Amino acid sequence: MTGVSHPEAAARFVADDARAHWHDQALWWVRKKRDVASSAVPDWEALRDAAAGIKAHTLSRIGDYLEEFERNATARGAKVWFARDAAEHNAVVHGILSERGVTRLVKSKSMLTEECHLNPYLEARGIEVTDTDLGERIVQLRHEPPSHIVLPAIHLKKEEIGELFHQRLGTEKGASDPKYLTEAARQHLRRRFLEAGAGLTGVNFAVAETGGVVVCTNEGNADMGTTLPPIHIACMGVEKLVPRRQDLAVFLRLLARSATGQPVTTYTTHFHGPRRAGELHIVVVDNGRSAQLGDKVFRRSLACIRCGACMNTCPVFRRSGGYSYGFIVPGPIGSILAPGRDASAYRTLPFASSLCGSCTDVCPVRIDLHHELLAMRQEIVRRGMLPAWKRAGMKLAGWVLRFGWLYRLAAWIARRAIPALPRGLLYSRWNSWGRQRELPPMPRETFRDLYRRHHGRP
Amino acid sequence: MLTIGLFIPCYIEQLYPQVGMATLRLLERHGVRAEYPEQQTCCGQPMANSGCSADAAPLAARFLRVFRGYEYVVAPSGSCVSMVRNHYDAFLEGKPGFDELRRSTYELCEFLVDVLKVGRIDGRFPHKVGLHHSCHGLRELRLASGSERRVPGFDKVRSLLQPLEGIELVELQRPDECCGFGGTFSVNEEAVSCMMGKDRIADHERAGAEIITGIDMSCLMHLDGLIRRERRSLRVMHVAEVLAQAEGA
């Protein structure tokens, strides 16, 4: 099978039982922190309503707000660039850097640049890129993508990071004290900040009314990266817009609480135009978002503010790991976004959910994630991408169930035949239910039989 | 006497007839005449949840034909009721009788609490019981407030179990995490599904439950399959069985 097979990747993750449980518990701990933090806000559910409303409104007038944002940002001295897709985005960033002879770039967290594969693009053109978020730096040193959008190295244990730092940063062998390792990373990154010719950040929110962009981090690395080098490049998807500054009061209260259970991120930096003698470039990227906006079902997912709450609560994500999704945004939201980009390659993702609906209930912008997953399943089937045997099985079952007598006959045969089969045959390789589970009992009588007897009928 | 249409999900009819009977006796004991239309088969959820809407559509139409006209339709399953209430509009929107059917289809506990206004059930059930909240009952039918939402707490299922004499409802570490059944998910994603199920069982075991109960026999079938394979001492019972046994019905 080409593309991602979530069931196979997940089975490999689950096979290491201790690690899978550790991963599950680490993320469940974040989910519980989110529960506590959201309880401290009296009108949490009303706040979610407000956020959903603002997002729906903004997306319905995105063109107008983009123009307003461009006007206001330009008036403040920023240069606004529009990029149709990942290739244009990468070319714009590279153009800015190469024109100014910049060979060293420091980056704070940006899922968009991951989406556009900016790092390898720049590295191939002789630019040294340093991710400065600690988790991002760890996965960059391992030549891995992030496994979670907020907690990029959540799949790693501190001992593994100790070993990595020993090899790459020269820390003591066997050292795994988080404080010691963080200090080593801090010293290593300090040098990179000082040497950098430009700093690149993501954008959490862009305010149309003011032309400002807001970046939220916990490590202050975005602030270091935009304060030391003279050039700041901020990259954002079109969906990051909010109309007014006051809308931030809604989103900033939701974001960190949903993401990590903090009341607010440690650093929330508002950039309004370039700093003195500096440059601010804002690269606004579409990369498939307009097409998604045109789809009346899947447009709702564009409201996503990338808090990661759906991942932390997802019982499947917690037990299958971010890499099992094979897409830059994993978990429930990724399982909608990925097949939206390439339905064939990511066709197993919408099925990597028990449709439990917990994601829908934690989503701070009220995306009905589990209903969108279901809609995406329909889309996969409509496009003929469900394996033929599954499609045939469903067709057959659907057909049998249209006739009461046929359904009863088929069920009668099954209830008689299954107990008669030798266990070795019944629990052979084809029986995926029975690998770890017993089959249900096969009673002689059905409810209908008992009901008839209850009413004294034969 | 109030007459309702008894909707017995296909897998309960075939595999767990005693759950259907417990439901029937419970309803009768509370003054309801439960009529079981024998032409019913399946609500179509397995097809619909697999994305095969075209295969579910005729079953939705059949369901409407079979159950149209009942003042209430009651089923001992949250997920099958959610199928009718939340997902049938894709197939039946605008069809005569559909709106009434959707509004009058109830999960058993919800029917007892919201329609029959059963405040408490007089009965005795001297066991340590873990309540497994099935996801569709919880998050699609809102039978309880759930751990994710910041709304005033309520729990319609627990409110029926709690007053039983001698019952001890154990406290779980994760009160409403999914058991991993998820219909075809249980075989498509066998590894994750079984890990989820084992984790749920472990939570109930740690809390000291002898019995895991719930409103959806499908979740319980999955958990029971794992319990029996691993020869654990817990057992599963549908809420209807617990209530009917407690009442001596």
Interface residues (C-beta under 8 A of the other chain):
Chain A: H6 P7 A10 A11 V14 A15 D17 A20 H21 D24 W28 D35 S38 S39 V41 W44 E45 T313 P315 V316 R319 S320 P350 F351 A352 S353 S354 L355 C356 G357 S358 T360 D361 V362 H370 L374 M376 R377 Q378 E379 I380 V381 R382 L386 K390 R391 M394 K395 A397 G398 W399 L401 R402 F403 G404 Y407 A411 A414 R415 S432 W433 R435 Q436 R437 E438 L439 P440 P441 M442 P443 E445 T446 F447 R448 D449 L450 Y451 H454
Chain B: I8 C10 Y11 I12 E13 Q14 L15 Y16 P17 Q18 G20 M21 L24 Y36 E38 Q39 Q40 T41 C42 G44 P46 M47 A48 N49 S50 G51 C52 S53 A54 D55 A56 P58 L59 R62 C135 H136 L138 R139 E140 G146 S147 E148 R149 R150 V151 R174 E177 C178 G180 F181 G182 G183 T184 F185 S186 V187 N188 E189 E190 A191 V192 S193 C194 M195 M196 G197 D199 M221 H222 D224 G225 L226 R228 R229
